Amino acid sequence: MTHEPAQDQSPGECLAPTTWQGWQQFVDTPPPAPPGPGTPARSVEDRLAYHSRFVTVRTPAIDTISTTVRTLMILGRHQQATARPSLIVTGPPTTGKTTALLQVGRTCHLAETARTGMRDQMPVAYVLVPPGASAKTLAAEFARFLGIPITHRMTQAQIMTSVCHTYTRVGVRLVMIDEIHRLNPRTSTGAEATDLLKDLTERIAATFVYAGIDVTSTPLFTGTRGAQLAGRATLIDCDTIPARRGTSQPFRDLTAALEASLDLEQHRPGTLPRLAPYLHTRTAGRIGSLARLLRQAAITAILDGSERITKAGLEAITLDHLAEDHHRPRYPAKHAAPRRRNGNSDGPPARAEPT
């Protein structure tokens, strides 16, 4: 298999990384970077495009996942008899799980091709679990990533054989499976899809990494199948980022790193770190919501000519529903009227009942 651009790809078209053409494009495209000291000013269009893509800040979660994946890949490199140890990345929505997965996958891809010197090797695969996945539709997603031709007449076993053969032939060493929370082994189709994943881990000589929303609270970890998965997988929790952790301020540090990456002509450095308490409340500490808020504020500042981010500008932006529902609850809790020391609420004293 040679890795040429897809025939129907338009020039400049951004492909999803769920096919090998899209994944190769993702790996080969240099990540966006802020302007360096002394570099010429970018055009408005270039700066709008930059804030649309924006940088990926190296978080502790990315570092932990990267180190764990590298260790597990070495640990299972020469293992043959049983399934290799795997990794599960879990956490609430918009906490950076998919971003971390993609960045770690890119790093592993580049490192593996550099180690082997094989440019046409495909060391990393990225697959999404489709909604309501059955074993056959999930197997078809694995086939789709590498462009393996399948027909409606093919059985699940035939697709599996083709997938395992091709993944082995092109040298896949890391398989990343996102949206794993969509699998429900309590249903017959979900149980078959879960069993298929177990079979793949035993037939493909690769390390498997799963990512999903709050995986430990889903049916995926229940029953015999759940016990097998839990017994083979390391768990990393991509939780929300706390305002404080001991003497450190992780959220403020993240905000400062994102601010340093802005490309605005009039923005005052230090503005966003000073707003860290507000930003933490606004986003509930979710890195996805924070990045979207700052990207949208930067784009707005470029378009309206202010070239700076202020609290008023941030407050004018409507974020994702999850963040907005946390920041501005639709149904605020009704506060009870303050009570007097004698137990009565404020207001006129209670009238004594006649005896």
N, C-alpha and C positions, 0 to 999 in steps of 0.2 A: 504494500500500500504506500503510495507516495502522497505527500501532503501538499497539494496544490490548492489555490483559492477555489471556492465553489464557483461553478459555471454561471450561476444566476446572481452572483454578488455584484452590486453596483459599486463604482469607485467611491471610497470614503464611507461605505456603509458599515455600520457597527453591528457585528453579529453577536448573537447570544453565545456564551461560553459552553452551552450544552451540546454543541457539535464540535468535532475536532477542528474544523475550519475556524469556528468562533473562538475556541480555546487557544489555538495557535495565534490568532490575531490578538487576543488578550495578552498572551505571554510576550509577543513581539513588540507590542505598543509600549513605548516608554511611559511609565506612570507620570502624571502631571507633577510639576515641581514649581515652587514659588520663584519669582525672579531673584537672581543673585545680585549682590552689590555691584553697582556700576554698569549693569546691563541696560540696554536701551528700553525705553518705555514700550509696553505692548499696546496694540490698538484696542479700541473698545470691543470689537468683535472677539479678539483673542482673549481678552480678560473675561468676557462673558462666557466663552467656551471653557476657560480654565476653571471658573467658579461652578460651572455646570458639572464638570467632572470632579474637580477638587482633589486634594491630596488624601492619602490614607495615613493617618497618624499611627505610629507604632505604639500600640497599647500593651500593657502587661498580658492581656489575654492572647494577643497575637504571638508574643514571645513564648508564652507557656505552650500554646498549641504547636508552634514551630519546633520547639525543643522536643516535645513529646512525640510528634510525628516522626522526626528524624531518628529518635531513639527506637521507636517501634519498628520503623523500616529496617534498621540494622538488626534488631532483635529477631525479626521474622525472615530475614533475607535467605537463610539456608534451612528454614523449617519446611518439612515436606509432609509429614504424616498427618498433621491436624491443621485446623484453621489458625492463621496467624493472629496475634493479639491486635485488637482494633481500638478505636477511639470514638467516643460520643461527645459532641459539643452541644450543650443545651443552654437554655436560658430564656428569659422573657422576650417578647417581640421587640424589634428595633434596638437590640443591644450589641449588634455588630457581628453576629455569628457567621453569616454568609460572607461578609467582607473579610473577616479573619480567615475563613476557609479558602477563599479565592487567593488571598495574598500568600498564604502558606503553600497553596498548590502551585502558584507561579514560582515561588522560591525553589520548591522541590523539583519542578520541571527544569529550570535553568541549571540547578546543581547536578541533576542526574544526566542531562545531556552533556554538560561539561565533563563529568566523570567518565562517561563512556565514549565521548567524542562522536556519537552517532546523531547527526542532525535530523534524520528522518525517523528517529525513535519517538514514540508517543508515551512518555512515562507516566502521565497523569490523565485520569478520566474524571469528568464532572457530570453527574447525573441527578436530575430532579425526580422525586417520587411523584407520579401523576395522581391527581385526586381520585379516590376510589380505586386505587391500583389493584389489579389482579396480578397473578404471577406472570401471565403472558404479556400484559401491557407493560409491566416493569421490565421484563426481559427485552421487550421491543425498545424501551428507552436506552438500555445498554447498547443495543445494536445501532440505534440512531446516532449515538455519539460518534462512533467510528464509521458511520456510513455503510454499515453491513446491510446488504440487500435482503429484505424479508418480504414474504407474500402472505396473504390471508390464509392460504392453504397450509402454511408451515405450522407444525405443532410446536408447543412450548419446548419440548425436548429438542427439536431440531434447531430452534432459535438459540437455546442454551448452548448446544454443541458448537454452533457457529460463533457465538459470543466468546466462549471460553477459548476456542482455538485462535480467534483473531486477537483477542486481548493478550494472549500469551505470545503470539507471533510478533506483534509490534512493540512488545516490551513494556506493557503497563505495569508500574510498580506501586502506584498510589491511586486508589479509587475513592472519590469523595461523593457521598450520597446526601443530598440536601432535602429538606422537607420530610424528614423521616417520621415526624409526628403524624403524617397522613396515614400511616399503616396502622391497622387495627386487627391484631391477631385474634380477637374475639369473634370476628366474622369469618366465614369459610374462605372468602376471597382474600381477606387480609392475612389469614393464617397461611394460605398457600404462597402469598407474596413474601411473607417473612421467612418461610422455609426456603424459598428460592434464593434469598439473600445469603442464608446459611450455606447453601450449596455453592454459590459463587465464591464465597470466602475460602472454600476448600478446594475449588478447582482452578482458581486464578491465583498465581503467585504474587499477590499484591497485598499491601496494607490497606484496610478499609477504614474510612473515617465517615461517621454519620453526624448530621447536624439537624436539629429540630427544636421546636418551641416546647419548653418545659417537658422534656421527654420522660423524666422520671415520674411525672404525674399522669401519663397516658397509659393506655392498656399495653403499650409495647413492652413494659417491664413486668407484666403480670404472667402468671402461669409458667408452664415448663419452658416455652419458647423464650419468655422474658428472662427466666433464670439463666438460660444458656447464653443469651446476649449479655446480660449483666456480668456473667462469670468470665467473659472473654474481653470485655471492653473497659478501658479507662474512661472516666467521666471528668470532663472539664466544664465548669459552670461559667458561662459568660453573663454575669449578673449586671444589674445597673451599677453605675460608678458612684461610690459614696462621696459625699462632700468632704468627709474627714475619715482618715484611717490612722489612728494613733496621733502622731504629731504631723503627719503629712496631709496634704489636701489634693487627692488625686483628680477630682473634678476641676479644680482651679488650674492644675497643671495641664490637663487636657485642653481646657479653654485657652490657655496661654499658647499652647502649641498650635492650635487651629488659628488663633489670631495672627501668629507669626507667619502663617502661610497665606494670608490675605494679600490681594493685589489691588489695593485701593489708594488713591492719590492723597486723600486728606484724612485718613483714619489715624486716630491718636493711639499709639501703643499703650497698653495697660488698661484701656477702656473695658475690654471684655473680662479680664481677670477680676477687675473690681466689681463687675456685674455677676460674678460666679454664683453667689447665693440666689439671685433672681433666676439665672439661667438653669440652675439645678432644680429649683421649684417648677420652672416653666416646662422642663423636659423630663422631670422625674429621674434625672441621672442617666437617661438613655442616650447612648452615643449617636444612634441613628437620628433621633429627633434633634439633638444638638447640631449635628452636621447639617441637617436640612435647614434648620432655622438660620444658621450663619451663612450658608450658601445663598439662601433666598434673600437675606438681608443685604448681602454683598451685591447681588445682581440688581436688587432694587436701588441701592445706592449709586451704582453705575448708571442705571437708566434715568434716575431723577437728577443726576449731576451733583449730588451731595458728596459722593465719594467717601463716606464714612458711615460707620454703624453706631447708632445711639440706642438707648433704652426705648425711646419713643418709637423709633423705627422698628425695633424688635417687637414691641407691644402691638404694632399695627399688623403684624403678620399672623395669619391663621395657619397653625401647624396641623400635623396629622391628628385624626380624631382621638387617638389614644392619649397623646400629650395634652390636647385641648380639654379632654374630659377630666384629666387629672388636675390641670391648672384651673379650669373654670367648670366645676361640676354643673351638670344640667339641672340637677335637683339638689341645691345646697341643703345641708342638714339644718333642721330647724333647731335653733338654740332655745333651751328652756329659759324661762324668765328667771333672773337672779332671785335667790331666796334670802329672806331675812334670817337673822341669827336664831329667831324663834321657830324657824321652819316654814313661815308663810312667805309667799312670793311678794315682790314689791307691788304696791297698790293700796287701796283702802283696807284698813283692818277688817278682818272677818267679823260679821255680826254674830253676837252670841245667840245661840238658839235658846228659846225659852225652855225652862225645865218644868 
